[in-house]
Amino acid sequence: MRRLRVLVVEDEELARERLARLIADQSGFELAAACGNCDEALGVLAVEPVDIALLDIQMPGISGMEFSARLGEHSENPPIVVFVTAHKRFAFDAFKVHAADYLLKPFDRAQLEQALATAKDRYKAREALALAEKIHAVVGESIDARATPEARPASGRFVVRENGRYLIVRNDQIDWIEADGRDCVLHCGSKLHRVDGPLTELAERLCTDRFVQVSRSSLLNIDSISQLQEMFKGDLVAIMKGGQEVPVSRRFRTQVMDRLAG
């Protein structure tokens, strides 16, 4: 990952110079500029990209809080903000504008490093989300928000994240899907992939000719079912080709039998 560019906005000269020196010593970061007020900082943002902004709050002219609220006007991806101040009373307001951290003066090198690390994590998360959205657009996962559920096209694939990479998982690679809290788990042979969203939403995206719901928490790929085994008191269990056993609830039993017979 490239070094992140850090903008310092601090009206006290000694404090500004100290911040500039500390940032210059940090691996993974570089100083974009050190400004004495927010007007100077706006000039910097107009001509070069900045990833993180370290802002004092009480300054002549535009305050750091006002400046942070206006950052979105100058860029689609405004800098991640860390406030650096001697005053505790602004903490609540700081997090209302989604600051990554709130560094109280006086602070030491370790505290600054932690604040920068927090800002870096926030930056990486935003970049990952932007990349995921681009991938979804490329593979046709984006859905018009105005469309009704009935009008949404069935998707033939999912985008999943694994070890820092984004993988494309086709529907025909999925043996079965189980609900896990607010998310779902795709069972693809010996591999498991977690995806966002409840089972009902995933069902809308799947080809109904391939998948059948067997309980409130499970969807099965029909081609991955090896057999249905009748258990005590007439309960059914679907035996998957990989050997997994998935219970079939009585509510869905008739539906499952009809689909397999069709």
C-alpha positions, -999 to +999 in steps of 0.1 A: +000+000+000+013+035-008+021+059+019-009+080+031-006+117+028-013+136+060-024+173+062-017+191+095-038+221+104-026+238+136-024+275+144+004+271+171+037+271+153+056+249+178+028+223+179+025+224+141+063+218+137+062+189+162+034+172+144+051+176+111+083+160+125+065+131+141+046+124+109+078+125+088+091+097+111+061+074+106+064+046+082+035+044+058+027+081+060+041+113+045+034+149+052+013+166+026+014+201+042+014+218+075-010+248+076-015+274+102-052+278+095-081+263+076-080+288+047-044+276+039-056+240+042-084+246+017-058+259-007-038+227-003-069+205-009-077+224-041-044+213-058-034+179-043-049+148-027-049+143+010-058+111+028-058+121+065-062+155+081-050+162+117-070+192+128-068+215+157-103+227+167-100+262+181-083+283+155-087+318+141-112+320+113-127+287+103-126+263+132-114+227+128-150+215+134-164+237+107-136+227+083-143+190+088-179+195+081-171+212+048-145+186+035-171+167+016-178+197-006-143+196-020-139+158-027-159+127-031-134+110-008-125+136+018-096+131+042-101+109+072-102+134+102-083+131+135-088+160+158-059+172+179-069+195+207-064+205+243-101+205+250-122+175+260-155+192+256-155+189+218-153+151+218-190+145+213-192+169+184-161+153+169-177+120+165-209+135+152-188+145+122-174+109+120-139+117+131-116+087+133-100+097+166-097+125+191-062+132+203-058+153+234-029+175+240-004+169+254+001+136+237+032+114+231+045+096+200+027+063+208-007+081+211-002+098+177+008+064+162-024+049+175-045+077+161-028+074+127-033+036+127-070+041+135-073+066+106-055+042+083-079+014+091-108+038+084-092+047+051-086+011+041-122+001+049-135+030+027-112+019-001-123-017+002-160-007+001-153+014-030-136-015-047-164-039-038-189-015-054-169-013-086-167-051-087-204-055-082-210-030-110-187-050-134-203-083-127-238-070-128-246-072-091-258-036-088-296-033-086-317-003-094-329+009-060-362+019-075-370-017-087-395-038-068-383-072-055-403-088-083-385-067-109-350-075-097-331-099-120-318-131-105-280-129-102-257-156-113-229-149-089-217-134-056-187-113-048-170-125-016-139-113+002-112-138+011-077-129+026-078-094+011-090-105-023-124-104-039-136-136-055-164-143-079-186-173-067-210-186-093-244-200-083-235-234-097-205-235-073-227-232-043-239-265-027-261-249+000-266-217+019-273-213+056-284-183+076-260-172+103-274-143+123-278-113+100-254-128+074-254-160+054-227-187+047-222-201+012-210-237+013-190-244-018-174-278-014-149-276+014-149-238+013-171-214+032-178-178+022-197-153+043-219-127+026-240-099+039-278-100+041-306-122+053-315-155+036-347-140+022-327-114+002-303-140-011-332-161-022-344-133-044-310-132-062-308-169-069-321-188-098-352-205-085-348-234-109-316-244-092-322-238-055-349-249-031-356-237+004-357-266+029-361-246+061-362-210+074-324-211+076-313-232+046-314-231+008-300-261-011-287-265-047-309-293-061-280-307-081-259-310-049-285-332-030-275-368-030-305-383-012-333-375+012-333-397+043-364-402+064-358-399+101-378-405+133-414-394+132-412-387+095-386-359+096-364-356+066-327-349+062-311-339+029-278-357+024-255-335+003-230-350-021-202-337+002-217-357+030-233-328+050-267-334+065-292-306+063-326-309+081-357-304+060-385-288+080-420-302+077-433-269+064-411-272+033-412-310+029-439-311+002-422-283-018-389-301-017-403-334-028-422-317-057-390-299-068-369-330-068-395-350-086-400-323-113 
